[in-house]
Amino acid sequence: MRVLAIDTALAACSAAVFDSSRVDLSHGAMRRGILAAESAPMARGHAEALIPMIGRVMKSAGLTFGDLDRVVVTTGPGSFTGLRVGIAAARGLALAAEIPAVGVSTLSAYAAPYLGADNRSPVIAVVDARHDLAYLQVFDASGRTLVAPRLAPLDEAVRAACDAPARIVGSAARAVAERLSGAAPAPLTVDAAAAPDIGWIAQIGAVAPQAPAPPKPQYLRAPDAQPQHAASLPRR
């Protein structure tokens, strides 16, 4: 399966083309099948950067949109504006190419490289949501969800990391690790990448089941800006 993967959910703009038929499992090694990929760190400006980036990775991969089987996009949690940019682009490209668009959770994408690393260590995916809050999901080693995606106090992630030696991943991973007391088990991994790896997003999207509806943002919180109903003028 050939997929175009897009990520604008957090502090990067990324795109990749992945071909699952090129994955090599011989001798226990996996060649990831990435034909082309590009990622640029950015807090804003995704709308201007994304479409030219997609054009470059498609050209580098030597494919046309007609060669793709699906478009994959991160659905959040993440930046309200960034999520809308990526999902709108994915849905538009999928519609034009008459192929499915598939959503991938940002938290799942963070956790994916570490799931199955052993048979005992949980993976705590935690994204900074500001104001001492975090977007949180906890997985067991097999990938089963132990704590469903939620907006939670950062200390909830700290408590989860106290239960057993864990792999803590996501933009708030370092903040969680720094709050662990000396009595807590030392984390096995602290990966505080500002955004998930676009290669893993592509791989997850290639095997994800196709949903009956196009991908939608997974915000997990209400927007900070709210309509000022009290200041609105009465209708005549």
Backbone bond lengths (Angstrom), bond angles and torsions (degrees), N, CA, C in turn:
res aa  C-N    CA-C-N  psi(-1)  N-CA   C-N-CA  omega(-1)  CA-C   N-CA-C  phi
1 M - - - 1.468 - - 1.523 109.78 -
2 R 1.313 115.47 134.37 1.461 121.11 177.38 1.513 109.47 -105.65
3 V 1.336 115.44 125.59 1.457 119.37 -177.56 1.521 110.12 -129.21
4 L 1.328 114.34 149.12 1.461 122.27 167.33 1.512 106.60 -102.55
5 A 1.318 117.52 122.97 1.463 122.22 179.60 1.524 109.94 -108.01
6 I 1.337 115.54 140.46 1.462 122.75 -176.91 1.523 108.79 -131.94
7 D 1.323 116.75 137.45 1.465 120.79 174.67 1.519 110.19 -140.75
8 T 1.325 115.62 117.76 1.472 121.61 173.44 1.535 109.76 -133.23
9 A 1.322 117.12 22.48 1.462 120.53 -171.37 1.515 113.47 -74.34
10 L 1.339 117.30 -32.02 1.458 120.05 -172.78 1.524 110.32 -127.54
11 A 1.317 117.88 -133.99 1.464 121.17 -170.83 1.525 112.68 -93.97
12 A 1.330 116.54 40.14 1.462 120.93 175.65 1.518 108.55 -156.08
13 C 1.309 114.86 157.20 1.465 122.35 169.73 1.519 105.79 -118.13
14 S 1.335 116.52 120.54 1.461 120.01 -172.46 1.520 110.43 -138.88
15 A 1.334 114.90 149.85 1.465 121.54 174.88 1.521 108.31 -149.50
16 A 1.315 115.71 147.25 1.466 120.37 179.31 1.515 109.51 -152.00
17 V 1.319 115.19 153.47 1.465 122.14 171.97 1.527 107.00 -115.24
18 F 1.330 115.68 127.22 1.460 122.52 -174.28 1.517 109.60 -125.63
19 D 1.328 116.42 136.37 1.462 122.24 177.63 1.524 108.00 -121.23
20 S 1.339 116.92 108.14 1.464 120.13 -175.80 1.525 112.19 -67.24
21 S 1.322 118.21 -20.86 1.466 119.58 179.74 1.524 111.62 -70.34
22 R 1.329 116.78 -14.02 1.462 120.48 -179.90 1.525 112.49 -95.76
23 V 1.313 117.25 2.91 1.456 119.71 177.30 1.514 108.89 -73.50
24 D 1.311 116.24 128.02 1.459 123.05 -175.97 1.525 109.13 -111.44
25 L 1.341 116.27 114.97 1.460 120.70 -179.45 1.526 112.16 -101.87
26 S 1.309 118.30 8.78 1.456 120.28 -178.39 1.526 110.64 -68.52
27 H 1.313 116.22 145.40 1.462 123.81 177.38 1.530 111.55 58.95
28 G 1.335 117.10 26.40 1.457 120.63 175.93 1.517 114.49 75.11
29 A 1.324 118.22 4.75 1.469 120.44 -178.97 1.523 109.32 -106.33
30 M 1.333 116.43 146.54 1.453 120.27 179.66 1.519 109.69 -120.00
31 R 1.318 116.63 118.11 1.449 121.27 172.13 1.516 107.09 -88.66
32 R 1.296 117.55 125.59 1.452 121.79 -160.85 1.520 115.27 -72.53
33 G 1.287 118.90 -11.19 1.456 119.36 175.69 1.512 114.59 75.81
34 I 1.331 117.67 16.74 1.461 120.47 178.32 1.531 109.00 -78.26
35 L 1.324 116.26 116.15 1.469 120.30 178.78 1.523 111.24 -81.78
36 A 1.320 116.50 -33.15 1.473 121.21 178.69 1.515 107.69 -163.45
37 A 1.320 116.54 146.90 1.464 120.74 179.56 1.518 109.22 -155.37
38 E 1.324 114.65 150.41 1.465 120.55 176.70 1.525 107.85 -150.42
39 S 1.325 116.40 140.50 1.453 121.13 178.49 1.521 108.96 -145.12
40 A 1.315 115.96 137.40 1.463 121.34 178.50 1.515 109.00 -132.64
41 P 1.346 118.50 128.15 1.463 119.69 176.74 1.522 110.64 -67.71
42 M 1.318 116.37 134.24 1.468 120.36 176.00 1.514 109.13 -166.32
43 A 1.320 115.55 141.01 1.457 121.38 176.86 1.517 111.51 -89.50
44 R 1.328 116.62 -27.03 1.460 121.48 177.30 1.521 108.09 -150.71
45 G 1.319 116.85 168.67 1.461 120.91 -177.90 1.517 113.59 95.64
46 H 1.342 117.10 11.67 1.457 120.32 -179.06 1.531 112.15 -59.94
47 A 1.330 116.53 -37.51 1.462 119.78 -176.04 1.520 111.65 -61.20
48 E 1.330 116.14 -38.27 1.466 119.76 -179.61 1.522 112.03 -76.95
49 A 1.330 117.35 -30.21 1.461 120.82 -173.47 1.522 114.04 -88.40
50 L 1.335 117.72 -27.53 1.460 119.85 -167.16 1.524 114.27 -66.97
51 I 1.315 118.46 -52.14 1.472 120.19 -173.28 1.536 111.68 -64.19
52 P 1.347 119.74 -44.27 1.469 117.81 174.12 1.528 112.85 -60.37
53 M 1.338 117.38 -36.52 1.463 120.47 178.51 1.527 110.61 -64.63
54 I 1.326 117.39 -43.16 1.463 120.54 177.33 1.519 110.44 -59.47
55 G 1.316 116.51 -42.90 1.464 120.03 178.06 1.521 112.08 -59.12
56 R 1.328 116.78 -40.38 1.470 120.27 -179.07 1.528 111.71 -68.41
57 V 1.337 117.66 -43.31 1.469 117.98 -177.67 1.522 111.02 -71.12
58 M 1.325 117.62 -33.88 1.469 119.52 176.48 1.527 110.24 -65.46
59 K 1.325 117.08 -41.66 1.459 120.65 178.21 1.521 111.05 -65.07
60 S 1.341 116.23 -42.66 1.456 120.37 179.76 1.524 111.47 -64.68
61 A 1.335 117.18 -35.40 1.462 121.05 178.35 1.523 112.48 -75.80
62 G 1.326 116.78 -15.09 1.460 120.55 -179.79 1.516 113.15 73.31
63 L 1.340 116.47 30.10 1.462 120.88 -177.51 1.522 110.66 -120.83
64 T 1.324 115.00 157.03 1.457 121.40 168.19 1.522 107.90 -104.81
65 F 1.320 116.42 167.49 1.463 118.83 179.33 1.525 111.36 -64.05
66 G 1.312 116.96 -25.48 1.458 120.55 176.23 1.520 113.50 -68.92
67 D 1.332 117.06 -15.36 1.465 120.91 178.38 1.526 112.52 -85.37
68 L 1.322 117.28 -9.88 1.466 121.06 -175.11 1.526 111.08 -84.78
69 D 1.339 115.20 152.70 1.461 121.60 176.04 1.523 112.31 -102.58
70 R 1.325 117.17 -25.55 1.457 120.52 176.32 1.525 110.35 -164.62
71 V 1.324 114.78 161.46 1.463 122.16 172.74 1.523 107.67 -111.42
72 V 1.324 116.81 134.68 1.454 123.26 -177.16 1.530 108.47 -116.17
73 V 1.332 116.68 138.32 1.464 119.74 -178.43 1.525 109.60 -144.79
74 T 1.323 116.50 144.32 1.462 120.70 173.57 1.526 109.58 -72.62
75 T 1.326 115.25 135.80 1.461 120.96 -176.33 1.522 113.20 -107.88
76 G 1.327 116.96 1.93 1.447 119.85 177.76 1.510 111.66 108.97
77 P 1.316 114.49 -178.90 1.458 128.28 5.37 1.529 112.62 -69.23
78 G 1.319 114.31 161.38 1.456 120.21 -178.99 1.511 110.88 170.58
79 S 1.316 115.28 -157.64 1.457 122.04 -179.68 1.527 110.53 -67.79
80 F 1.319 116.81 133.15 1.468 120.45 179.20 1.525 110.60 -56.51
81 T 1.327 116.50 -49.17 1.461 120.16 -177.66 1.523 110.95 -67.66
82 G 1.334 116.69 -45.54 1.462 119.86 -179.07 1.513 112.37 -60.22
83 L 1.320 117.69 -42.23 1.460 120.62 179.59 1.520 111.08 -61.86
84 R 1.313 116.96 -43.35 1.466 119.71 -179.08 1.521 110.86 -64.08
85 V 1.330 117.32 -38.15 1.468 120.92 179.61 1.526 110.60 -62.19
86 G 1.321 116.58 -51.41 1.458 119.92 -176.57 1.510 113.21 -66.26
87 I 1.328 116.57 -44.13 1.465 119.75 -177.35 1.521 111.15 -68.59
88 A 1.339 117.72 -39.17 1.464 119.79 177.38 1.523 110.79 -62.64
89 A 1.332 116.64 -41.75 1.464 120.13 179.13 1.527 110.73 -64.74
90 A 1.322 117.20 -45.03 1.464 120.84 -178.90 1.521 111.37 -62.90
91 R 1.312 116.81 -44.51 1.461 119.88 -179.14 1.528 111.38 -66.91
92 G 1.338 115.97 -38.54 1.459 118.94 178.66 1.516 112.54 -66.36
93 L 1.340 117.01 -44.72 1.459 120.56 179.43 1.526 110.98 -65.50
94 A 1.330 116.44 -40.69 1.459 119.66 179.57 1.524 111.30 -64.35
95 L 1.316 116.13 -40.46 1.461 120.02 178.93 1.525 111.19 -63.85
96 A 1.331 115.83 -43.67 1.468 119.75 -179.35 1.522 111.85 -66.50
97 A 1.332 117.18 -37.06 1.466 120.93 -178.18 1.528 112.35 -88.77
98 E 1.333 116.72 -4.29 1.468 122.75 -179.78 1.534 111.57 58.16
99 I 1.329 114.81 47.79 1.465 122.15 177.37 1.525 108.15 -132.30
100 P 1.334 118.77 163.44 1.463 120.31 -179.22 1.532 112.23 -72.41
101 A 1.322 115.58 151.82 1.471 122.93 166.64 1.518 107.15 -109.01
102 V 1.332 116.57 133.44 1.459 122.46 -174.50 1.526 109.07 -124.71
103 G 1.326 117.13 134.86 1.454 121.84 179.42 1.509 113.05 -95.77
104 V 1.335 116.03 146.40 1.459 123.26 177.63 1.525 107.69 -130.11
105 S 1.317 117.61 130.37 1.460 122.02 177.69 1.524 110.84 -65.24
106 T 1.317 116.55 137.95 1.458 121.33 175.27 1.530 111.24 -60.21
107 L 1.323 116.51 -40.89 1.461 120.85 -178.90 1.529 110.99 -66.48
108 S 1.326 117.60 -40.04 1.465 120.86 176.74 1.520 111.21 -64.43
109 A 1.325 116.28 -38.26 1.464 119.85 179.90 1.524 111.17 -65.71
110 Y 1.323 117.26 -38.68 1.468 120.65 175.56 1.533 110.61 -62.24
111 A 1.327 115.86 -42.94 1.469 120.09 -173.66 1.519 113.14 -75.52
112 A 1.323 118.00 -28.05 1.470 122.50 -169.18 1.526 114.70 -51.06
113 P 1.338 120.42 -44.63 1.469 118.48 -177.56 1.525 114.15 -63.36
114 Y 1.339 117.00 -18.09 1.463 120.17 -173.16 1.527 113.01 -108.19
115 L 1.319 117.83 -10.99 1.456 119.95 179.03 1.525 109.32 -69.72
116 G 1.310 116.00 134.59 1.453 120.04 -178.96 1.514 113.90 82.24
117 A 1.343 118.30 5.02 1.465 120.37 178.95 1.529 110.79 -64.75
118 D 1.325 116.99 -31.46 1.460 122.25 171.13 1.524 106.92 -153.81
119 N 1.317 117.37 -177.68 1.466 119.80 -174.59 1.519 113.20 -104.27
120 R 1.336 117.34 17.62 1.462 118.09 -174.71 1.521 114.37 -138.73
121 S 1.324 118.33 -19.22 1.467 120.00 -170.01 1.521 111.88 -94.56
122 P 1.329 117.85 124.69 1.461 119.21 174.65 1.528 111.14 -70.44
123 V 1.315 115.42 158.45 1.459 122.54 174.78 1.521 107.52 -116.09
124 I 1.320 115.90 122.96 1.464 122.02 -178.45 1.528 107.53 -108.48
125 A 1.327 115.75 110.82 1.463 121.07 177.31 1.520 108.32 -97.03
126 V 1.322 116.03 124.62 1.463 119.75 -172.05 1.533 109.16 -143.36
127 V 1.328 115.10 122.83 1.467 122.33 -177.23 1.525 108.85 -115.26
128 D 1.312 115.73 133.19 1.460 121.24 -179.16 1.528 110.54 -61.16
129 A 1.334 116.49 124.28 1.460 121.65 176.22 1.525 111.44 -114.09
130 R 1.328 116.24 11.28 1.472 123.78 178.72 1.528 112.16 66.34
131 H 1.322 115.24 167.27 1.472 122.84 178.50 1.533 111.38 56.20
132 D 1.345 116.59 37.82 1.466 122.19 177.61 1.530 112.83 65.14
133 L 1.331 115.67 25.91 1.461 122.10 177.59 1.520 109.58 -117.17
134 A 1.319 115.54 162.59 1.459 120.18 178.99 1.521 109.61 -149.43
135 Y 1.328 115.48 149.74 1.458 121.09 166.90 1.531 105.80 -84.85
136 L 1.315 116.62 126.73 1.456 121.18 -168.04 1.517 111.15 -131.21
137 Q 1.327 116.20 139.69 1.456 122.62 166.74 1.526 107.34 -147.43
138 V 1.322 116.55 137.69 1.464 121.57 179.74 1.523 108.62 -118.56
139 F 1.346 115.81 130.67 1.457 122.94 -179.76 1.526 109.10 -116.50
140 D 1.342 116.69 150.44 1.456 117.22 166.80 1.528 108.00 -83.57
141 A 1.328 116.74 178.54 1.466 120.25 -172.39 1.521 112.76 -62.84
142 S 1.344 116.90 -25.34 1.458 120.19 -178.75 1.525 112.92 -85.01
143 G 1.337 116.64 -8.65 1.458 120.68 -178.51 1.511 113.93 103.02
144 R 1.323 118.05 -2.39 1.462 120.60 177.93 1.529 109.50 -71.54
145 T 1.330 116.35 137.48 1.463 120.69 -178.56 1.516 111.00 -74.95
146 L 1.332 116.13 124.58 1.462 122.59 174.76 1.521 111.28 -96.05
147 V 1.321 116.48 -38.60 1.466 122.76 175.16 1.516 107.11 -126.18
148 A 1.325 116.39 118.22 1.465 121.30 -176.03 1.526 110.63 -66.20
149 P 1.340 117.56 155.35 1.469 120.32 179.87 1.520 111.31 -54.97
150 R 1.327 115.65 131.86 1.459 119.69 -178.25 1.516 110.07 -159.30
151 L 1.325 114.89 161.53 1.459 122.07 167.80 1.509 106.96 -90.53
152 A 1.325 117.87 123.49 1.462 120.86 -172.56 1.519 110.01 -143.86
153 P 1.333 116.90 159.27 1.463 119.25 171.08 1.524 109.96 -59.40
154 L 1.315 116.15 145.44 1.461 120.22 -179.33 1.524 111.08 -57.18
155 D 1.319 116.98 -32.27 1.467 120.27 -178.89 1.522 112.26 -65.13
156 E 1.341 118.69 -22.09 1.462 119.53 175.85 1.524 110.33 -66.35
157 A 1.320 117.07 -38.38 1.465 120.61 175.23 1.521 110.73 -66.58
158 V 1.331 116.59 -36.91 1.468 120.33 177.73 1.520 109.93 -62.87
159 R 1.323 117.39 -43.40 1.468 120.48 179.69 1.527 111.04 -63.41
160 A 1.333 116.68 -38.79 1.465 119.83 178.13 1.524 110.86 -62.97
161 A 1.337 116.55 -35.32 1.467 120.62 -179.05 1.525 111.90 -75.74
162 C 1.335 117.82 -11.64 1.470 121.15 179.71 1.525 112.15 -84.96
163 D 1.340 117.17 -14.16 1.458 119.87 -174.17 1.527 112.76 -73.74
164 A 1.331 116.86 -34.48 1.468 121.14 -177.35 1.524 107.74 -163.67
165 P 1.325 117.80 159.37 1.472 118.78 174.22 1.530 109.59 -55.44
166 A 1.328 117.04 125.89 1.458 121.27 -170.75 1.520 111.01 -127.95
167 R 1.301 114.04 163.71 1.461 121.67 170.13 1.529 106.45 -103.74
168 I 1.320 116.08 114.47 1.461 121.89 -175.37 1.521 107.86 -104.83
169 V 1.331 116.45 121.41 1.464 120.85 -173.49 1.520 109.91 -133.01
170 G 1.317 115.98 151.61 1.453 121.08 178.59 1.512 111.71 119.17
171 S 1.309 115.43 171.16 1.458 120.03 -173.18 1.520 113.42 -65.45
172 A 1.339 118.69 -19.93 1.463 121.50 177.93 1.521 111.91 -103.01
173 A 1.326 118.25 12.11 1.468 121.02 -175.85 1.523 111.68 -61.40
174 R 1.312 117.37 -42.09 1.462 119.40 -178.01 1.535 110.73 -66.93
175 A 1.332 116.63 -38.01 1.467 119.82 178.71 1.520 110.73 -63.20
176 V 1.327 117.26 -37.96 1.462 120.61 177.62 1.525 109.94 -66.31
177 A 1.325 116.97 -47.49 1.467 121.18 -178.01 1.522 111.38 -60.68
178 E 1.334 117.28 -37.13 1.458 120.57 -178.50 1.527 112.63 -69.77
179 R 1.336 117.32 -21.63 1.462 120.69 -179.94 1.525 113.30 -89.22
180 L 1.312 117.13 -7.30 1.463 119.18 179.45 1.520 110.21 -67.68
181 S 1.310 116.07 136.87 1.455 120.34 178.67 1.525 109.84 -78.46
182 G 1.313 115.01 167.35 1.460 119.36 179.74 1.511 113.23 -64.31
183 A 1.343 117.04 -21.33 1.459 120.37 179.85 1.523 112.59 -82.32
184 A 1.333 117.15 -14.83 1.465 120.78 -178.49 1.523 110.39 -76.77
185 P 1.340 116.81 149.85 1.468 118.60 176.69 1.520 110.95 -64.68
186 A 1.318 116.54 141.03 1.461 120.58 -179.93 1.524 109.56 -67.36
187 P 1.341 118.47 135.81 1.458 119.60 178.21 1.528 111.51 -64.00
188 L 1.322 115.61 145.43 1.458 120.53 176.80 1.525 111.35 -75.80
189 T 1.330 115.06 -30.69 1.464 121.40 -179.16 1.515 108.41 -144.45
190 V 1.324 117.27 140.61 1.462 122.99 168.40 1.524 106.28 -131.11
191 D 1.319 115.38 101.84 1.473 121.90 -177.21 1.525 107.85 -115.64
192 A 1.339 116.14 101.71 1.458 121.38 -174.27 1.526 112.12 -101.76
193 A 1.321 117.36 38.98 1.466 121.01 178.64 1.527 110.25 -57.91
194 A 1.329 115.70 142.41 1.464 120.42 -177.53 1.521 112.56 -71.02
195 A 1.326 117.59 -19.45 1.461 122.46 178.89 1.525 107.95 -153.38
196 P 1.334 118.29 153.48 1.462 119.71 178.65 1.518 112.14 -69.20
197 D 1.323 115.41 160.31 1.466 123.02 -179.64 1.525 109.72 -70.01
198 I 1.322 117.09 124.28 1.464 121.19 -177.70 1.528 111.24 -63.86
199 G 1.323 117.45 -27.90 1.458 119.95 177.15 1.514 112.12 -64.06
200 W 1.335 116.70 -41.03 1.456 120.07 177.91 1.520 111.19 -69.93
201 I 1.316 117.56 -36.03 1.471 120.46 175.42 1.518 109.99 -58.98
202 A 1.336 116.59 -43.80 1.461 120.83 179.24 1.524 111.08 -62.90
203 Q 1.325 116.56 -44.63 1.468 119.90 -178.50 1.520 112.25 -64.43
204 I 1.332 117.13 -44.06 1.466 119.92 178.35 1.526 109.80 -61.97
205 G 1.328 115.83 -44.05 1.458 120.01 -178.20 1.513 113.59 -64.80
206 A 1.326 116.83 -29.37 1.461 120.23 -179.49 1.521 112.31 -68.14
207 V 1.338 117.04 -28.35 1.470 120.80 -177.48 1.527 112.68 -108.52
208 A 1.321 117.76 -4.70 1.464 120.59 -178.13 1.519 110.43 -68.49
209 P 1.323 117.41 143.98 1.468 119.27 176.10 1.522 110.73 -66.49
210 Q 1.303 115.72 146.46 1.460 120.15 179.91 1.522 109.42 -79.50
211 A 1.315 116.55 123.92 1.458 121.15 179.99 1.528 110.07 -77.75
212 P 1.328 117.23 155.62 1.468 119.22 179.93 1.519 113.77 -69.69
213 A 1.351 117.24 -18.44 1.463 121.28 -178.80 1.523 109.39 -123.56
214 P 1.337 117.41 156.97 1.473 119.80 177.44 1.515 111.23 -61.78
215 P 1.335 118.05 157.30 1.470 120.49 -179.28 1.516 112.12 -63.10
216 K 1.335 114.56 146.41 1.456 122.41 178.05 1.523 109.19 -129.22
217 P 1.336 117.29 155.74 1.472 119.53 -179.83 1.522 112.30 -63.20
218 Q 1.312 115.28 140.44 1.463 122.75 173.97 1.530 106.11 -107.60
219 Y 1.314 116.89 86.21 1.459 120.87 -172.77 1.532 112.44 -76.09
220 L 1.322 117.69 -43.27 1.468 124.55 -176.99 1.526 113.96 68.90
221 R 1.316 117.99 -0.14 1.462 120.33 176.57 1.516 108.58 -154.24
222 A 1.327 115.95 159.09 1.455 120.81 175.91 1.518 109.44 -77.87
223 P 1.337 118.38 152.97 1.467 119.86 178.62 1.516 111.41 -64.09
224 D 1.353 115.22 149.71 1.467 120.04 178.66 1.525 111.58 -66.77
225 A 1.340 116.84 -36.43 1.461 120.99 -179.81 1.523 109.16 -87.45
226 Q 1.307 117.47 123.64 1.453 122.73 -179.45 1.526 109.41 -120.01
227 P 1.340 117.97 147.87 1.473 120.09 176.13 1.518 110.62 -60.55
228 Q 1.320 116.56 140.67 1.459 121.35 179.54 1.528 108.79 -92.84
229 H 1.342 114.84 80.66 1.460 119.23 -175.31 1.529 112.00 -63.47
230 A 1.329 115.04 -32.59 1.466 117.58 -177.57 1.520 111.91 -67.25
231 A 1.330 116.64 -23.62 1.464 119.93 -177.16 1.524 112.11 -95.70
232 S 1.331 117.77 -0.53 1.459 119.51 -178.49 1.525 111.12 -73.62
233 L 1.314 115.51 150.64 1.453 121.21 -179.51 1.519 109.87 -81.12
234 P 1.319 118.66 140.38 1.465 120.67 178.60 1.530 110.17 -66.90
235 R 1.327 114.58 144.97 1.464 119.76 177.23 1.529 109.75 -78.73
236 R 1.329 113.87 147.30 1.480 118.43 177.09 1.521 109.77 -93.38
